[in-house]
Every structure is written in C-alpha cells, then in structure tokens.
Amino acid sequence: MADDPAGVWAAGLGTAGFFAVLIVIIWQIAATWRARMLASREQQYKQLAEKYAQLLEDNVELHRKSIEELTQARRSIASMEKMMREIE
C-alpha cells in the first residue's frame, strides 16, 4: 500500500477543516449561552431597580406621614402648654 501525498494532504486538510468547523460551532454555542446569561442578568437588574424604586417611594410616603403626625403632635403639645399657662 503506497501512500499518496495528495491523499495525505487531502485527509489532513479535511481533518483540519472538520476541527475548525467544530471549534466555530462550540464558540458560537458559548457566545449564545453568554448572551443569554447577560440578558437574564440585565432583566434581574431591571426587576431589582423597579423593586428598589417602589421601596423608595413607600419609604418617602412613610416619612411624609411621620412628619405630618409629628407636626400634629407638636401642635397638640403647644396647645396643651398654652392651656396650662393660662390655668396658672
């Protein structure tokens, strides 16, 4: 059995081409997976930002209510102090 140099080269190029295609396919699968992971992470960040915005809004509303209640308590205390002074 004689080795044909052209056949050896053809087999070598075919094998190299097969591995090149295999590498490209694996590379594309990895790139697709990475893109999906990044998109998923971005969606999680958006949800977290929305949740944070809602919590901040709730916190501002609670703060506003606390200030209103404190103002009302100060008015009541001032009124009581005035009444106590008038009694003395």
N, C-alpha and C positions, 0 to 999 in steps of 0.2 A: 504494500500500500504506500503509494508515494504522496507526500504532502504537496498540495498545490498551493504556491504562495498567494495566488489571488483568492483562493478559497479560505485560507487562513486569515487574510486581511478582511475579507467579507464577514467571516464569523466574528472576528474581533470588533469590527465596526457595528455589526448587528447587536452584539452583546453590549457594547458601549452605548449604543442608541437606546436599547431596552432599559438599561440602568439610568440613562439620562431622563427618559420619559417617566420612569418610576420615581426618580427624585423630584421631578416637577410636580407629579401628582401628589406626592407626600407633602411637598412645600405648599401647594395650593390648599390641601386639606388643613394643614396647620394654620395658614393665613385666614381661612374661613372660620376656623374654630376661634382664633384670636379675635377676629372682628365680632363674632357673636358674643364672646365674653365681654368685650369692651362695650358693646351695645347694651348688654344686660346690666353691666356696672353703671353705665350712664343712666339707665332707667331707674335703678335703685337710688342713685344720687338725686334724680328729679323727685322721686317719691319722698326721700328724706328731706329735701328742701321744702316741698309742699307741707310736709308734716311740721317742720320747724316754723314755717310761716304761720300756720294755723295756731301752733302753741304760742308763738309770739303775740299773735292777735288776741288770743284768750288771756294771756298774761297782761297785756295792755288794758283790756276790759276789766279784769280783776283789780288792777291798780287804780283805774278810774273810779270804780265802785268804792274801793277802800278810801280814796281821797274824799269822795262825797260823804261817806259815813263819818270820817274823821272831822270834816267840816261841820257836819250836823252835830256831832258830839261837842265840838268846841263852842258852837252857838248855844247848845243846851247848858254847858258849864258856865258860859259867860252870863246867860240869863239867870242861872241859879245864884251866881256870885252877886249879880246886881240886886236880886231879890233879898239875899242875905244882908247886903249892905244897907238896904232900905229898912230892914227889920231892926238893925242895931241902932 
